[in-house]
Amino acid sequence: MWLESLLALVALTAALATRPWRLLASRKPLVHESHGAASPLWTPLLATLVFLPWLWALPTLHAMPLQLQWSGACLVVLMLGWPLAIPVLLAVGAIAGLLSPALDWADALGAAIWLGVVPATLALALGALVRRFVGTQPFVYVLGRAFLGTVACVFAAGVLSQWTGHLLPGVGNELSLVARWLMAWGDGFVTGMLTAIFVAFKPEWLATWSDQLYLKRPPQ
């Protein structure tokens, strides 16, 4: 548990140092919005706090031969940005611990780190590499960062968690890696699909998306 506590402390300190709450302040309203409209990021933030804890706690709420879990951390990073995503994901782990009697605080912290903080941080690093070496195109954003990037980050986080002793119950090491690989693809499909929908219809829900950057539109 000491490793998870250290990772949580370092990530939270780094995230809060950037003052991520500024993203939730009122933004310049769009033409069709009223003056002083609240930040649109409140919607994905509250949705994350409502739905994601149940997905993290679900395997412990039912008797399942294989505990398959959806991370969702990469989608949260795309929606909120890494600095704001870190405290939100730690809060999701705490809420999941409250929802499931089978989760003690050590398990909840482990879920927050290996399902949340670690894949979110890997997604931040991968996103920077994609922008630097591949470019800023909508197709690259959706396919590279949201879909394939999620697969890579979630699977890498699962492998790291397994190396630190967090094994899937009732599954051997080799089959556990196969299960994590399959779960990563499921995470990637969902994240890629939702990101494509948000880019088309709700780009304001994506803190990492910019029309000026990806569509080469002049600032308004």
C-alpha positions as CSV (number, residue, x, y, z in Angstrom):
1,M,0.0,0.0,0.0
2,W,3.0,2.3,0.5
3,L,3.6,2.4,-3.2
4,E,0.1,3.4,-4.0
5,S,0.1,6.0,-1.3
6,L,3.3,7.5,-2.6
7,L,2.0,7.6,-6.2
8,A,-1.2,9.2,-5.1
9,L,0.6,11.9,-3.1
10,V,3.1,12.7,-5.9
11,A,0.4,12.8,-8.6
12,L,-2.0,14.9,-6.5
13,T,0.7,17.4,-5.5
14,A,1.8,17.8,-9.1
15,A,-1.8,18.2,-10.3
16,L,-2.9,20.7,-7.6
17,A,0.3,22.8,-8.2
18,T,-1.2,23.7,-11.6
19,R,-4.4,25.0,-9.9
20,P,-6.8,22.9,-12.1
21,W,-9.9,24.4,-10.5
22,R,-9.3,27.4,-12.9
23,L,-10.7,25.2,-15.7
24,L,-14.1,25.1,-13.9
25,A,-14.3,28.9,-13.7
26,S,-16.7,30.7,-16.0
27,R,-15.5,30.8,-19.6
28,K,-16.2,33.2,-22.4
29,P,-19.7,32.2,-23.6
30,L,-20.5,31.1,-27.1
31,V,-22.9,33.0,-29.3
32,H,-25.9,31.0,-28.3
33,E,-25.1,30.9,-24.6
34,S,-26.0,33.4,-21.9
35,H,-23.4,35.8,-20.5
36,G,-21.3,34.3,-17.8
37,A,-22.2,30.7,-18.6
38,A,-20.5,28.1,-16.3
39,S,-17.7,26.0,-17.6
40,P,-19.0,23.1,-19.8
41,L,-16.4,20.8,-18.0
42,W,-18.8,20.6,-15.0
43,T,-20.9,18.2,-17.0
44,P,-18.2,15.5,-17.7
45,L,-16.8,16.0,-14.2
46,L,-20.1,15.3,-12.5
47,A,-20.9,12.5,-14.9
48,T,-17.5,10.9,-14.0
49,L,-18.2,11.1,-10.3
50,V,-21.7,9.6,-10.7
51,F,-21.0,6.7,-13.1
52,L,-17.4,5.7,-12.9
53,P,-17.4,4.7,-9.2
54,W,-20.1,2.1,-10.0
55,L,-18.1,0.7,-12.9
56,W,-15.0,0.4,-10.6
57,A,-17.0,-1.2,-7.8
58,L,-19.1,-3.5,-10.1
59,P,-16.8,-6.6,-10.0
60,T,-17.0,-6.7,-6.2
61,L,-20.7,-6.2,-6.1
62,H,-21.4,-9.5,-7.9
63,A,-19.9,-13.0,-7.8
64,M,-17.9,-13.1,-11.0
65,P,-15.3,-15.8,-12.1
66,L,-13.2,-13.1,-13.8
67,Q,-13.3,-9.6,-12.5
68,L,-13.3,-7.5,-15.6
69,Q,-13.0,-3.7,-15.0
70,W,-13.3,-0.7,-17.2
71,S,-10.8,2.0,-16.4
72,G,-12.2,5.1,-18.1
73,A,-9.2,7.1,-17.0
74,C,-8.0,8.0,-20.5
75,L,-11.5,9.3,-21.4
76,V,-11.5,11.4,-18.2
77,V,-8.1,12.9,-19.1
78,L,-9.3,13.8,-22.6
79,M,-12.4,15.4,-21.1
80,L,-10.9,17.2,-18.1
81,G,-7.2,17.4,-18.7
82,W,-4.6,15.6,-16.6
83,P,-4.4,18.1,-13.7
84,L,-8.2,18.1,-13.1
85,A,-8.5,14.4,-13.8
86,I,-6.1,13.3,-11.0
87,P,-8.2,14.6,-8.0
88,V,-11.4,13.5,-9.7
89,L,-10.0,9.9,-10.2
90,L,-8.9,9.7,-6.6
91,A,-12.3,10.8,-5.6
92,V,-13.8,8.1,-7.8
93,G,-11.7,5.5,-6.0
94,A,-13.0,6.8,-2.6
95,I,-16.6,6.7,-3.7
96,A,-16.1,3.2,-5.1
97,G,-14.8,2.1,-1.7
98,L,-18.0,3.5,-0.1
99,L,-20.3,1.8,-2.6
100,S,-18.8,-1.7,-2.3
101,P,-18.6,-3.4,1.1
102,A,-16.0,-5.8,-0.3
103,L,-13.6,-3.0,-1.0
104,D,-11.5,-1.8,1.9
105,W,-9.6,1.4,1.7
106,A,-6.4,-0.3,0.5
107,D,-8.3,-1.9,-2.4
108,A,-10.0,1.5,-3.2
109,L,-6.6,3.2,-3.2
110,G,-5.2,0.5,-5.4
111,A,-8.1,0.9,-7.9
112,A,-7.6,4.7,-7.9
113,I,-3.9,4.3,-8.7
114,W,-3.9,1.4,-11.2
115,L,-7.3,2.1,-12.9
116,G,-7.0,5.8,-12.6
117,V,-3.8,7.7,-11.9
118,V,-1.3,5.4,-13.8
119,P,-3.3,5.1,-17.1
120,A,-4.2,8.8,-16.9
121,T,-0.5,9.8,-16.5
122,L,0.5,7.4,-19.3
123,A,-2.2,9.0,-21.5
124,L,-0.8,12.4,-20.8
125,A,2.7,11.3,-21.8
126,L,1.4,9.5,-24.9
127,G,-0.7,12.5,-25.9
128,A,2.4,14.7,-25.8
129,L,4.4,12.3,-28.0
130,V,1.6,12.0,-30.5
131,R,1.3,15.7,-30.9
132,R,5.1,16.1,-31.2
133,F,5.8,13.3,-33.7
134,V,2.5,12.6,-35.5
135,G,0.8,15.9,-35.6
136,T,-2.5,17.6,-34.7
137,Q,-5.2,16.2,-36.9
138,P,-8.7,15.1,-35.9
139,F,-8.1,11.6,-37.1
140,V,-4.9,11.4,-35.1
141,Y,-6.7,12.7,-32.0
142,V,-9.5,10.2,-32.2
143,L,-7.6,7.1,-33.4
144,G,-4.2,7.8,-31.9
145,R,-5.0,9.3,-28.5
146,A,-8.6,8.1,-27.8
147,F,-8.6,4.6,-29.3
148,L,-5.2,3.1,-29.7
149,G,-3.6,5.3,-27.1
150,T,-6.2,4.1,-24.5
151,V,-5.5,0.5,-25.4
152,A,-1.8,1.0,-24.9
153,C,-2.1,3.0,-21.7
154,V,-4.7,0.8,-20.0
155,F,-2.8,-2.4,-20.8
156,A,0.5,-0.9,-19.7
157,A,-1.0,0.1,-16.4
158,G,-2.5,-3.4,-16.0
159,V,0.9,-5.0,-16.6
160,L,2.5,-2.6,-14.0
161,S,-0.1,-3.4,-11.5
162,Q,0.4,-7.1,-12.0
163,W,4.2,-6.7,-11.6
164,T,3.5,-5.1,-8.2
165,G,1.4,-8.0,-7.1
166,H,-2.1,-7.0,-8.0
167,L,-3.4,-10.2,-9.7
168,L,-6.8,-10.9,-11.0
169,P,-8.6,-13.3,-8.6
170,G,-8.6,-16.9,-9.7
171,V,-6.5,-16.4,-12.9
172,G,-2.9,-17.3,-13.5
173,N,-0.3,-14.9,-14.6
174,E,-0.4,-15.7,-18.3
175,L,-4.2,-15.7,-18.5
176,S,-4.3,-12.5,-16.4
177,L,-2.2,-10.7,-19.0
178,V,-4.6,-11.9,-21.8
179,A,-7.6,-10.7,-19.8
180,R,-6.0,-7.3,-19.3
181,W,-5.2,-7.1,-23.0
182,L,-8.8,-7.8,-23.9
183,M,-10.1,-5.3,-21.3
184,A,-7.8,-2.7,-22.7
185,W,-9.4,-3.1,-26.1
186,G,-12.8,-2.7,-24.6
187,D,-11.7,0.4,-22.9
188,G,-10.2,1.7,-26.2
189,F,-13.4,1.1,-28.2
190,V,-15.6,2.9,-25.7
191,T,-13.2,5.8,-25.3
192,G,-12.7,6.2,-29.0
193,M,-16.4,6.0,-29.8
194,L,-17.4,8.6,-27.1
195,T,-14.5,10.9,-28.1
196,A,-15.6,10.8,-31.7
197,I,-19.1,11.7,-30.7
198,F,-17.9,14.5,-28.4
199,V,-15.6,16.0,-31.1
200,A,-18.6,16.1,-33.5
201,F,-21.3,17.3,-31.2
202,K,-19.8,18.4,-27.8
203,P,-16.3,19.6,-28.3
204,E,-16.6,21.8,-25.3
205,W,-16.7,18.7,-23.1
206,L,-13.1,17.9,-24.2
207,A,-10.5,20.0,-22.4
208,T,-7.8,18.6,-24.6
209,W,-9.6,19.5,-27.9
210,S,-9.1,22.8,-29.7
211,D,-10.7,23.9,-32.9
212,Q,-7.8,26.2,-33.5
213,L,-5.2,23.4,-33.1
214,Y,-6.9,20.5,-34.8
215,L,-9.2,22.2,-37.3
216,K,-6.9,25.1,-38.0
217,R,-9.6,27.6,-37.3
218,P,-8.7,31.2,-36.4
219,P,-9.5,32.2,-32.8
220,Q,-12.8,34.0,-32.4
